[in-house]
């Protein structure tokens, strides 16, 4: 108790301070008649006790009662708050983000729209119809900085591209990437298709100029086509089998032929790769088209072309390409 600790701090005079000759003895018969009385007086009030010491003792008693009224000393109820790192809850995706994710997910297995079923096409159209009214860029041609850059085609309903896409279904030929690069400073558009095979990879590119005709519409005029120089591979890798017209063709018997051609291909690759690409001009009247951008943000673009065809493109580097 706090009283005890305070008590030790106060001076205390006890009866043990009395002189040895003033202590009582059991042999009272040897004392004078008034000795016992005087002895009691000396015990009750020692000579060395002053008024100040008596007052001090009274103050101590009053203080002791005052302290006892409060009871034992209480420990502080306030404890230092523990340092706890509270992780912020993940941000809830917006309605637009959910629609974009659903749209990209619907492209799975469609080969950019070439293999899309009628049911999938209807789902894509429905999701696009929901996204377009929520377009955060109502005047895309006035936000050329957003249009600027390289866009990857992930879906289209344009029938004119299907013959090109169908080349990817031929044995040993694969369409790697279809992209569109927009240079808003020079008002140019470059469309590119990259092919790959076991022997080489190449690309077909068209260059065009565009003019702004409205806040959403641009007019495109193709001026040049480029066939890229085939890049032959140093190491030829053939699959064990390929599928053609619904049948699997075993390529194992051709292994010996491939190994003999491999050394020749390596030397030819260096010669062909040093040649410039083949360029040709496009001057016919059908080399013009227009695009209407109906949705645009920093990672997704939806455009509509001639005949109501739809193009969905994702900005290169966006996480939507890997979702």
C-alpha positions, 0 to 999 in steps of 0.5 A: 500500500502507498501508506506503507511507503509513505510511512517509511518516509516520515520520522518516527519516535518510539518508546524504545528511545527511552533511557535504560534507567527509565524502563520498568522493572518487575521488582517494584518493591525496591522503588520509592513510593512515587517512582512508579508514578513518575515512571508512568509519566515519563513513558506517557510523555517522554521529555524529548518529545516536543510540541512540533513532533506531536503535531507532526504525528497528528498530521501523519495520522490525518494524512494516513486516514486520507490516503486510506480513503482512496484505497490502494494505488491503482495501476494506470488503465491506459496502456500504450497502443500496440503498433498493428499494421492494418491492411487496407481492404482491396478496392472494389472493382467498378462496374466498368472494370467488371464489364471489361473483365467479362468482355475479355473473358468472353474472347477465350478460345475464339481465336480473335473472333474467328472461332466464336460461336453464335452464342459467344458473338451475341454475348460479346455484342451485349457486353459491348452495348453495356460498355459503350454508354459508359464511355469515359472519353465521349470525344476520342478524337479530341483525346489523341494522347489516349489513342496514341500507341500500340494496340493489340487486336483481341476480337473482331467481327470483320469478315475481311480479316477471317481469310487472314486469320484462317491462315493460322489454321494451316499446318505449321503456320501461326498468326502470332499477333495483329496490332495497330500502332497510332501516331497522333502527332503525324496522323498515321496508322500502321496495321501489322500481322505477324506470322510464324512457322517452323522455318521462318517468321515474317509480317505483313504491314500496311501504312495509312494516313488518317483525318479527323472527321468528327469527335468520334470518327476518323477517315483512313486512307492506306498508302503503302504495304510492306512484306517483312523480310522472313527471319529464318530460325537457326534451329528448326523445330517440327512438332511430332504431328499436325492436324489437317482437315480433322486428321493428325499427320505424323511427322516422325518420318521427316525427322531425317530430312529435317536434320539434313536441311537444318544446316543449310537453313542456318546459312541461308537465314543470314543471307535472307535476313540482310535483305530489305523488306518488300514495299508496294504502294496502295493507290486503288479507290477501295483503299479507304475506310473509316473507324468510329471509336465508341469506347476509349480509356487508357487500356481498352478501345472499341471501334466500329467500321464499315458494315457495322463490324466491331474491333476490340483492341487492348493497349500493349502492356495492359494487364487485360492481355494476361487476365 
